[in-house]
Amino acid sequence: MNTVSVYTLFWLALLLLAMVNGIVREATFGKHLPDLQAHQLSTLMAIVLAGLAVWLFSFWDQPKSLRESLLIGAIWVALTIAFEFVFGRFVVGHSWERLFQDYNLLAGRVWLIFLLWMFMLPYIAFRIRE
């Protein structure tokens, strides 16, 4: 199996981490913080968890080139957005307005920063291990 395929499958582990992060938010600090602050803290936690997971995974396998690392990052972002909208709309039942709300940086929503981080993580792993 090539590196792109392995990293695409690894995205499932990142998805699991993100889901656990969301469960922790809803069960703990999400009950005590305003929605915006809970979103920001949860996004920061997701950034740290994903970074640690990819860093550890990169000891086992890492992108072999700049092109490959950017391809993996693009796949991860596409999968993340697709999952967020399909799961959020058709499983959780969020409105389209609610789903797009997290993309409003001017309103303090920082989800786009996470997506940028997801895009850059394979490149960072490539550069660190190069």
C-alpha positions as CSV (number, residue, x, y, z in Angstrom):
1,M,0.0,0.0,0.0
2,N,1.4,3.4,-0.9
3,T,1.9,6.3,1.5
4,V,-1.0,8.3,0.2
5,S,-3.3,5.3,0.8
6,V,-1.9,4.7,4.2
7,Y,-2.3,8.3,5.2
8,T,-5.8,8.4,3.8
9,L,-6.7,5.4,6.0
10,F,-5.0,7.1,8.9
11,W,-7.5,9.9,8.5
12,L,-10.0,7.5,10.1
13,A,-7.9,7.6,13.3
14,L,-7.9,11.4,13.2
15,L,-11.7,11.3,12.7
16,L,-12.0,9.1,15.8
17,L,-9.9,11.6,17.8
18,A,-12.1,14.5,16.6
19,M,-15.2,12.6,17.6
20,V,-13.8,11.9,21.1
21,N,-12.8,15.6,21.3
22,G,-16.4,16.6,20.5
23,I,-17.8,14.2,23.1
24,V,-15.4,15.5,25.8
25,R,-16.5,19.1,24.9
26,E,-20.2,18.3,25.2
27,A,-19.7,16.3,28.4
28,T,-17.4,18.8,30.2
29,F,-16.4,22.3,29.4
30,G,-19.1,22.8,26.7
31,K,-21.7,22.8,29.5
32,H,-19.9,25.6,31.3
33,L,-18.6,27.9,28.6
34,P,-20.4,30.0,26.0
35,D,-20.7,28.2,22.6
36,L,-18.0,30.4,21.0
37,Q,-15.5,29.8,23.7
38,A,-16.2,26.0,23.8
39,H,-15.8,25.9,20.0
40,Q,-12.5,27.7,20.2
41,L,-11.1,25.5,23.0
42,S,-12.3,22.4,21.3
43,T,-10.7,23.4,18.0
44,L,-7.4,24.1,19.8
45,M,-7.6,20.7,21.4
46,A,-8.2,19.1,18.0
47,I,-5.2,20.9,16.6
48,V,-3.0,19.6,19.4
49,L,-4.4,16.1,19.2
50,A,-4.1,15.9,15.4
51,G,-0.6,17.3,15.6
52,L,0.6,14.7,18.1
53,A,-1.1,11.8,16.3
54,V,0.5,12.7,13.0
55,W,3.9,13.3,14.6
56,L,3.7,9.9,16.2
57,F,2.4,8.2,13.0
58,S,5.3,9.8,11.0
59,F,7.8,7.7,12.9
60,W,6.2,4.7,11.1
61,D,5.6,6.2,7.7
62,Q,6.0,9.7,6.3
63,P,5.2,11.4,3.0
64,K,8.0,10.9,0.5
65,S,7.8,14.2,-1.3
66,L,6.4,17.7,-1.1
67,R,3.8,16.8,-3.8
68,E,2.8,13.7,-1.8
69,S,2.5,15.6,1.4
70,L,0.3,18.3,-0.2
71,L,-1.9,15.6,-1.8
72,I,-2.4,13.9,1.5
73,G,-3.3,17.2,3.1
74,A,-5.8,18.0,0.4
75,I,-7.4,14.6,0.7
76,W,-7.7,15.0,4.5
77,V,-9.3,18.4,4.2
78,A,-11.8,17.1,1.5
79,L,-12.6,14.1,3.7
80,T,-13.0,16.3,6.8
81,I,-15.4,18.8,5.1
82,A,-17.4,16.0,3.4
83,F,-17.8,14.2,6.7
84,E,-18.7,17.4,8.6
85,F,-21.4,18.3,6.1
86,V,-22.8,14.8,5.5
87,F,-22.7,13.8,9.2
88,G,-23.7,17.2,10.5
89,R,-26.7,17.6,8.1
90,F,-28.0,14.1,7.7
91,V,-27.1,12.4,11.0
92,V,-27.1,15.2,13.5
93,G,-29.7,17.2,11.6
94,H,-27.9,20.6,11.7
95,S,-29.2,23.3,9.4
96,W,-27.0,24.4,6.5
97,E,-26.8,27.8,8.3
98,R,-25.5,26.1,11.4
99,L,-22.9,24.1,9.4
100,F,-21.6,27.2,7.6
101,Q,-21.4,29.2,10.9
102,D,-18.1,27.5,11.9
103,Y,-16.4,29.0,8.8
104,N,-17.0,32.6,9.9
105,L,-13.6,33.8,11.1
106,L,-14.9,37.3,11.6
107,A,-17.4,35.9,14.2
108,G,-14.5,34.2,16.1
109,R,-15.2,30.7,14.6
110,V,-11.8,29.1,14.1
111,W,-12.7,25.9,12.2
112,L,-10.9,27.2,9.1
113,I,-7.6,27.3,11.1
114,F,-8.1,23.6,11.9
115,L,-8.7,22.8,8.2
116,L,-5.5,24.7,7.3
117,W,-3.6,22.8,10.0
118,M,-5.0,19.5,8.6
119,F,-3.7,20.5,5.1
120,M,-0.3,21.4,6.5
121,L,0.3,18.5,8.8
122,P,1.5,16.0,6.2
123,Y,3.9,18.7,4.9
124,I,5.2,19.4,8.4
125,A,5.7,15.6,8.9
126,F,7.6,15.5,5.6
127,R,9.8,18.4,6.5
128,I,10.6,17.2,10.0
129,R,11.5,13.7,8.9
130,E,13.3,14.9,5.7
